[in-house]
Amino acid sequence: MKLIGTLSSPYTRKARVVLAEKRIDYDFEIHGPSEPGTRVPEFNPIGKVPVLVMDDGTTIFDSRVIVEYLDGVSPVTRLIPETSRQRIQVRRWEALADGLLDAAVLTVNEGRRPKPKQSMEWIERQMGKVDSVLRHAAAELEDRPWCYDEGFSLADIALGCALGYLDFRFPAIPWRTAYPNLERHAEKLFKRPSFEASVPVG
């Protein structure tokens, strides 16, 4: 199988971390959705990354769908619980982290528009969502070693990718000093080989 994505996409990073944690071999092809002549629409009609391409040509897109598929492919390091109640709690963390990413990515995209066309009201609204998610995540995590239950899961991966994206695109946001428990958790995650190998660039 191969993964289509970019080195800067936090959603691609989430899939790459899961692939590494599950010890699944794959080829990584870099294709940017906004690049001239991009091939992304050939793999995903929505025109977004990441896309997982199976050996038979079947494609799976949206990072949440991809990681759920990958978690069922290999029994190594189960990342999403099978029990419904536990599963929902882990996916809830993923939705929270992805919500932060959605707002942050929209802010980055708005900032790339010509200055006269940028909406500060829109940017402030999205950054308000980022602040809200950070407060909520810190309150939920408290002093626990992992986001949910007693072990590493997709919840931690999603949160780590979200916090890593803030470091990448919004280094001025003082989330580390504002939320020391998130910083401790992030630093623990960033030392894992799966995270070290997928630090965003670009």
C-alpha positions as CSV (number, residue, x, y, z in Angstrom):
1,M,0.0,0.0,0.0
2,K,1.0,3.6,-0.3
3,L,0.1,6.8,1.4
4,I,-0.4,10.0,-0.6
5,G,0.2,13.2,1.4
6,T,2.5,16.1,2.3
7,L,5.2,16.6,4.8
8,S,3.4,19.6,6.3
9,S,-0.1,18.1,6.6
10,P,-1.0,17.2,10.2
11,Y,-3.7,14.8,9.0
12,T,-1.0,13.0,6.9
13,R,1.2,13.0,10.0
14,K,-1.5,11.2,12.0
15,A,-1.7,8.5,9.4
16,R,2.1,8.2,9.3
17,V,2.3,7.9,13.0
18,V,-0.4,5.2,13.1
19,L,1.4,3.3,10.3
20,A,4.7,3.4,12.2
21,E,3.1,2.4,15.5
22,K,1.3,-0.5,13.8
23,R,4.6,-1.5,12.0
24,I,2.9,-1.5,8.6
25,D,5.2,-1.2,5.6
26,Y,4.1,1.3,3.0
27,D,5.4,3.7,0.3
28,F,5.0,7.4,0.9
29,E,4.3,9.6,-2.1
30,I,4.3,13.4,-1.6
31,H,1.6,15.2,-3.6
32,G,0.3,18.6,-2.5
33,P,-3.4,19.3,-3.2
34,S,-2.8,22.9,-4.1
35,E,0.3,22.3,-6.3
36,P,0.0,23.0,-10.1
37,G,-0.9,19.7,-11.9
38,T,-1.5,17.9,-8.6
39,R,-2.5,14.3,-8.8
40,V,-4.4,14.2,-5.6
41,P,-7.9,14.4,-7.3
42,E,-6.9,11.2,-9.1
43,F,-6.9,9.4,-5.7
44,N,-9.5,11.5,-3.8
45,P,-12.3,13.3,-5.6
46,I,-12.5,15.7,-2.6
47,G,-8.9,16.8,-3.4
48,K,-7.5,16.4,0.1
49,V,-4.7,14.4,1.7
50,P,-4.0,11.9,3.1
51,V,-5.1,9.1,0.9
52,L,-4.3,5.5,1.4
53,V,-4.0,3.5,-1.8
54,M,-4.4,-0.2,-1.6
55,D,-2.5,-2.7,-3.7
56,D,-5.6,-3.3,-5.8
57,G,-6.0,0.4,-6.4
58,T,-8.8,0.9,-3.9
59,T,-8.4,4.3,-2.1
60,I,-9.3,5.3,1.4
61,F,-9.5,8.9,2.4
62,D,-10.0,11.1,5.4
63,S,-7.5,10.5,8.1
64,R,-10.1,9.3,10.6
65,V,-11.2,6.6,8.1
66,I,-7.7,5.7,7.3
67,V,-6.5,5.2,10.9
68,E,-9.6,3.1,11.7
69,Y,-8.8,0.9,8.7
70,L,-5.1,0.6,9.7
71,D,-5.9,-0.3,13.3
72,G,-7.8,-3.3,12.1
73,V,-5.1,-4.5,9.6
74,S,-2.6,-5.4,12.2
75,P,-3.0,-6.7,15.8
76,V,0.1,-4.8,16.8
77,T,-0.5,-2.0,19.3
78,R,-4.2,-1.7,19.3
79,L,-5.0,2.0,19.1
80,I,-8.8,2.1,19.1
81,P,-10.6,0.0,21.7
82,E,-13.1,-2.6,20.5
83,T,-15.6,-1.9,23.4
84,S,-18.1,0.6,22.3
85,R,-17.9,3.0,25.3
86,Q,-14.1,3.0,25.3
87,R,-14.0,3.4,21.5
88,I,-16.3,6.4,21.7
89,Q,-14.1,8.1,24.3
90,V,-10.9,7.6,22.2
91,R,-12.7,8.9,19.0
92,R,-14.0,11.8,21.0
93,W,-10.4,12.8,21.8
94,E,-9.6,12.5,18.1
95,A,-12.6,14.7,17.2
96,L,-11.4,17.3,19.7
97,A,-7.8,17.3,18.3
98,D,-9.0,17.3,14.7
99,G,-11.3,20.3,15.6
100,L,-8.2,22.2,16.7
101,L,-6.5,21.3,13.4
102,D,-9.4,22.3,11.3
103,A,-9.5,25.7,12.9
104,A,-5.7,26.1,12.7
105,V,-5.5,25.0,9.0
106,L,-8.3,27.4,8.1
107,T,-6.4,30.2,9.8
108,V,-3.3,29.4,7.8
109,N,-5.2,29.3,4.6
110,E,-6.9,32.6,5.3
111,G,-3.5,34.1,6.0
112,R,-2.3,33.1,2.5
113,R,-5.0,35.1,0.8
114,P,-4.2,38.6,-0.4
115,K,-4.3,41.0,2.5
116,P,-7.3,43.0,1.3
117,K,-9.3,39.8,1.1
118,Q,-8.4,38.5,4.5
119,S,-11.0,38.5,7.3
120,M,-9.7,39.2,10.7
121,E,-13.1,38.3,12.1
122,W,-12.8,34.9,10.5
123,I,-9.2,34.4,11.8
124,E,-10.2,35.5,15.4
125,R,-13.1,33.1,15.3
126,Q,-10.9,30.1,14.3
127,M,-8.2,31.0,16.8
128,G,-10.9,31.2,19.5
129,K,-11.7,27.6,18.7
130,V,-8.0,26.7,19.1
131,D,-7.9,28.4,22.5
132,S,-11.1,26.6,23.5
133,V,-9.8,23.2,22.5
134,L,-6.6,23.7,24.4
135,R,-8.4,24.7,27.6
136,H,-10.7,21.7,27.3
137,A,-7.9,19.2,26.5
138,A,-5.8,20.4,29.4
139,A,-8.8,20.1,31.8
140,E,-9.6,16.6,30.5
141,L,-6.0,15.3,30.6
142,E,-5.4,16.6,34.1
143,D,-2.3,14.7,35.5
144,R,-3.0,11.4,33.8
145,P,-0.2,9.7,31.8
146,W,-2.4,9.1,28.7
147,C,-5.5,10.8,27.2
148,Y,-7.7,7.8,27.9
149,D,-7.4,4.9,30.2
150,E,-4.0,3.5,31.1
151,G,-2.2,3.3,27.8
152,F,-1.2,4.9,24.5
153,S,-4.0,5.2,22.0
154,L,-5.2,7.0,18.9
155,A,-6.3,9.8,21.4
156,D,-2.7,10.5,22.2
157,I,-1.7,10.4,18.5
158,A,-4.4,12.9,17.5
159,L,-3.5,15.3,20.3
160,G,0.2,15.0,19.6
161,C,-0.3,15.8,16.0
162,A,-2.5,18.8,16.8
163,L,0.0,20.2,19.3
164,G,2.9,19.6,16.9
165,Y,1.1,21.5,14.2
166,L,0.8,24.5,16.6
167,D,4.5,24.4,17.1
168,F,5.0,24.2,13.4
169,R,2.6,27.0,12.2
170,F,1.9,29.0,15.3
171,P,5.1,29.1,17.4
172,A,3.9,32.4,19.1
173,I,0.9,30.7,20.8
174,P,2.1,30.1,24.4
175,W,0.2,26.8,24.9
176,R,3.3,25.2,26.6
177,T,3.4,27.8,29.4
178,A,-0.4,28.1,29.7
179,Y,-0.9,24.4,29.9
180,P,2.1,22.6,31.5
181,N,0.3,19.2,31.5
182,L,-0.1,19.4,27.7
183,E,3.5,20.3,27.3
184,R,4.6,17.3,29.4
185,H,2.3,15.0,27.4
186,A,3.5,16.4,24.1
187,E,7.2,16.0,25.0
188,K,6.6,12.4,25.9
189,L,4.9,11.8,22.6
190,F,7.4,13.7,20.5
191,K,10.2,11.4,21.8
192,R,8.5,8.3,20.2
193,P,10.2,7.2,17.0
194,S,6.8,7.5,15.1
195,F,6.6,11.2,15.9
196,E,10.3,11.9,15.5
197,A,10.1,10.5,11.9
198,S,7.2,12.6,10.9
199,V,8.1,16.1,12.2
200,P,6.3,18.5,9.8
201,V,8.4,20.5,7.3
202,G,7.5,22.8,4.4
